[in-house]
Amino acid sequence: MKKRSAVIAIPAIISAVILAVILIFISYARGPGREAAGKASSDTQSQAHAAEESVEEQETRTVRIIATSDLHGKFCPWDYALNAESTSGSMAQLATAIAKYRTEDTILVDAGDTIQANSAEIFLGSEDVHPMILAMNALKYDVWVTGNHEYNFGIDTIKKTIADLNCKALTGNVYDRDGNPIADGYTILEQNGVRIAVIGMVTPNIARWDASNLQGCSVTDPLEETRKIIESIRGKYDVLVGVFHMGIENEYGLANSGVRDVLTKCPEFDVMVSSHEHTLIPSMDINGVLVVQNKFQAQTMSVIDLTLEKDSRNVKSADTDRSSEGWKLTSKSAESVTVADYEADPAMMELLAKYDARAREDAEEVIGRLEGGSLVPEGTESEDAERGSSDSNNPENGSEPIPAALTQDTALIDLINIVQMHYTGAAVSASALSGEGTNLKPGDIRKCDTAQIYKFSNTLYKLHMNGAQLKKYMEWSTGYFKTAEPGDTAVSINEDFPTYNYYMFAGVNYDVNLSREQGSRIENLTWPDGTPVRDEDEFDIAVNNYCANSQLLVPGVIYEDGEQLPVLMEMDVHGEIGGIRELILDYIRNVKGGVIHPECDQNWKIVHTSERDANDNAR
């Protein structure tokens, strides 16, 4: 027993010695250096923790896309047709807005219709860089896609425009006379390590609108071209973006001429920048794709934010065969920015100063004469036409006379409608008074004076409709007037019905009987030869783009949901000339030889019950 106890005691002694040594070492270590050593250990741990956080932060990345389109020559905040300030949008204001929203991880793209309108055509054909392109270069755009109006001036103009650009030009469905693409169909940009593939296409309807400028060229199906590109770049991008100068829906029934058709068959897209229609779409979803669209002349820009997380799969890089980690899109959002909220950038204004001066000088050019009186005879405010209350016989009701151009046919409205019918070949035309003081007086007519005839920068549309649709459109328009009470001889206006929604028609004869309720006011509706307009009659009508897109081509305004709508035949008719103002100018100078006279056919009138009965008896 004692022998066994001795054996057990030996390890105990050894353990005691080891413990003593450890205690001595710890005691020796206690001193000035211990706190520093402890701090170093703590710092190392903090650095490791920070590194871990940094790795976690790098797992998510954000890329921003700023998109513009349909800038239509608005380089400075000035409307050269009006020869007046216009701060609704411009490249100079975009410069300020872009500076606010641009981040280090931003790409800037534009969807075309850039060098046409707002007198921008005067800068074509010179060796100088077009002011719109100069501004885009200064703003460091990454991608530009041709719009349909670029083709108004021929392939050579497009090629010069592309050569003057400092960014990547895209258009994958137009080939020149030698069979070469006028631009690439796609590009792949890298931003913060994220590879963004951008595909650019233009509406194939340029083959319809600019056939003479595209002789020998080939315009192909944008969907087919897009599918080829997607297949060729599969695995080489993290985000797929479309920048298409195409509206949402097909035009003329041509398949794949609207982005809806393309996105239905190309679910690979993450974002689509649509354009061409000038309709504001801050954000919408088509087949899971985020779609945006801007107004025209730089009134808005789209800001799109994409959030991505690291994709563990290895994918091939866009420019090499090496493998690299990809990024998976996890969220996307968009907002529309109103450019009118931003002041013009001084540096951009200075850059564009010489172009601005030249365009203002051009606005003063005399293009013809008006002889024989004003388009609206002066002093013709109707004593029978008053605003507001239908109690128009009461002088204390605050009513004021309204211009005769709203209550009777005038040479002003007739000129607009004649111009619209001339350039569209339509049988009927509708136009509204663009300003209650709008008129043109005898004397020289300058370019900018066309704004005295037509104030707005609308473009011209041609639609196809039938007699029943026309009558419903006309009845809706008469909502501008209140129903006359028995014994009333005055015309009373609905203040909540905008003047620009009250249309006057040419190509048909008609009466507006204000003793009737809206919906049954249009009477004696006939063709110029006296033949009644029948519900089943079919014909083309000329209207402005606002009327077409806001009232005639959408349900729920004039026509009810499910009701047959008029058919769009052509938008931006003679866009190579410009909008309606420019067409009026062209008509005066080139069709009428520079001299016009007031011409009014008195094809319509407002009547009350007593007048209607008298007219019926006379007939």
Secondary structure, DSSP 8 states (H G I E B T S, - for coil): -HHHHHHHHHHHHHHHHHHHHHHHHHHHH-SHHHHHHHHHHHHHHHHHHHHHHHHHHTTEEEEEEEEE---TT--SSEETTTTEE--S--HHHHHHHHHHH--TTEEEEE-S--SSSTTGGGGTTSSS--HHHHHHHHTT-SEEE--GGGGGG-HHHHHHHHHH-SSEEE-TTEE-TTS-BSSBSEEEEEETTEEEEEEEEE-TTHHHHTTGGGTT-EE--HHHHHHHHHHHHTTS-SEEEEEEE--SS-STT-TTSSHHHHHHH-TT-SEEE--SS---EEEEEETTEEEEE--STTSEEEEEEEEEEEEEEEEE-SSSS-EEEEEEEEEEEEEEEEGGGS---HHHHHHTHHHHHHHHHHHT-EEEEE-SS-SS-TT---TTEEES-S-TT-TTS---B--GGGTB--HHHHHHHHHHHHHH--SEEEEE-S-TT----SEEEEGGGGGGT--S---EEEEEEEHHHHHHHHHHHGGGB----TT--SEEE-TTS-GGG-EEEESSEEEEETTS-TTS-EEEEE-TTS-B--TT-EEEEEEEHHHIIIIISSBTTTB-TTS---EEEESSTTTTT-SHHHHHHHIIIIISTTEE-------EEEE-HHHHHHHHHH-
